[in-house]
Amino acid sequence: MDPENVEFFLKWLDNELTKNNFSDYQFAAKAKISHTVISKARNGKLPKWDACMSIAGALHVDPVVVFRLAGLLPKLMDSTEELDRLKFVCENLPKEYRAIAIRVVKALPEEN
């Protein structure tokens, strides 16, 4: 296992658990995975496809993000990853909010 993948995955997971005020045990129950999946990740063995799908579902994030963090898919350049996340968020918006989301994004100031 690539130590860099483990470090990135755990940093991301810890951040998500903190944002959602979950302990490892609470999160495992919410994700409907065994606590040992989290425990093994903390010891360097990252979760596989099914566990990553459950983690993504419990955190309401694009599964591709979790797959990449777990080293199951190759990493993308930062800007591409951000666009993938934005696309995932927009795809999951109710149709009546999509036009509003587009107007909000267009109203953001351009980077100099």
C-alpha positions as CSV (number, residue, x, y, z in Angstrom):
1,M,0.0,0.0,0.0
2,D,1.3,3.4,-1.0
3,P,1.9,5.4,2.3
4,E,1.0,8.6,0.5
5,N,-2.5,7.2,-0.4
6,V,-3.0,6.1,3.2
7,E,-2.0,9.5,4.5
8,F,-4.3,11.4,2.0
9,F,-7.2,9.0,2.6
10,L,-7.0,9.3,6.4
11,K,-6.6,13.0,6.4
12,W,-9.7,13.3,4.2
13,L,-11.7,10.8,6.3
14,D,-10.7,12.5,9.6
15,N,-11.8,15.9,8.1
16,E,-15.1,14.4,7.0
17,L,-15.8,12.7,10.3
18,T,-14.9,15.9,12.2
19,K,-17.2,18.0,9.9
20,N,-20.1,15.6,10.6
21,N,-19.2,15.1,14.3
22,F,-18.8,11.3,13.9
23,S,-16.6,8.9,15.8
24,D,-15.2,6.0,13.9
25,Y,-17.8,3.7,15.4
26,Q,-20.7,6.0,14.6
27,F,-19.5,6.5,11.1
28,A,-19.1,2.8,10.5
29,A,-22.7,2.2,11.6
30,K,-24.0,5.0,9.4
31,A,-22.0,3.7,6.4
32,K,-23.2,0.1,7.2
33,I,-19.6,-1.2,7.2
34,S,-17.7,-3.0,9.9
35,H,-15.6,-0.8,12.2
36,T,-12.7,-3.0,11.2
37,V,-12.7,-1.3,7.8
38,I,-11.9,2.0,9.4
39,S,-9.5,0.4,11.9
40,K,-7.6,-1.4,9.0
41,A,-7.4,1.9,7.1
42,R,-5.8,3.5,10.2
43,N,-3.3,0.7,10.1
44,G,-2.4,1.2,6.4
45,K,-4.9,-1.1,4.6
46,L,-7.3,1.1,2.6
47,P,-10.9,0.0,1.9
48,K,-11.8,-1.7,-1.4
49,W,-14.6,-0.9,-3.9
50,D,-17.7,-1.9,-1.9
51,A,-16.6,-0.2,1.3
52,C,-15.6,2.9,-0.6
53,M,-19.1,3.0,-2.1
54,S,-20.6,2.8,1.4
55,I,-18.4,5.5,2.7
56,A,-19.3,7.8,-0.2
57,G,-23.0,7.2,0.3
58,A,-22.8,7.9,4.0
59,L,-20.9,11.1,3.4
60,H,-23.0,12.1,0.3
61,V,-19.9,12.5,-1.9
62,D,-19.1,11.3,-5.3
63,P,-17.8,7.7,-5.0
64,V,-15.1,8.5,-7.6
65,V,-13.5,10.9,-5.1
66,V,-13.4,8.1,-2.5
67,F,-12.0,5.6,-5.0
68,R,-9.2,8.0,-6.0
69,L,-8.4,8.7,-2.3
70,A,-8.2,5.0,-1.6
71,G,-5.9,4.4,-4.5
72,L,-8.4,2.4,-6.5
73,L,-8.4,4.9,-9.4
74,P,-5.6,7.1,-10.6
75,K,-5.4,10.6,-9.2
76,L,-6.3,13.6,-11.4
77,M,-4.9,17.0,-11.5
78,D,-6.4,19.3,-8.9
79,S,-8.5,21.4,-11.3
80,T,-10.0,18.3,-12.9
81,E,-10.9,16.9,-9.5
82,E,-12.6,20.1,-8.6
83,L,-14.6,20.0,-11.8
84,D,-15.6,16.4,-11.2
85,R,-16.9,17.4,-7.7
86,L,-18.8,20.4,-9.1
87,K,-20.3,18.2,-11.8
88,F,-21.4,15.6,-9.2
89,V,-23.0,18.3,-7.0
90,C,-24.8,19.8,-10.0
91,E,-26.0,16.4,-11.2
92,N,-27.5,15.7,-7.8
93,L,-29.4,19.0,-7.6
94,P,-33.1,19.0,-8.2
95,K,-33.8,20.2,-11.7
96,E,-35.5,23.4,-10.5
97,Y,-32.2,24.5,-8.7
98,R,-29.8,23.9,-11.6
99,A,-30.5,27.2,-13.3
100,I,-30.0,29.0,-10.0
101,A,-26.7,27.2,-9.5
102,I,-25.5,28.2,-12.9
103,R,-26.4,31.9,-12.2
104,V,-24.5,31.7,-8.9
105,V,-21.4,30.2,-10.5
106,K,-21.5,32.8,-13.3
107,A,-21.8,35.6,-10.7
108,L,-18.5,34.6,-9.1
109,P,-15.7,37.0,-9.7
110,E,-13.1,36.0,-12.3
111,E,-9.6,35.1,-11.1
112,N,-7.0,37.7,-12.0
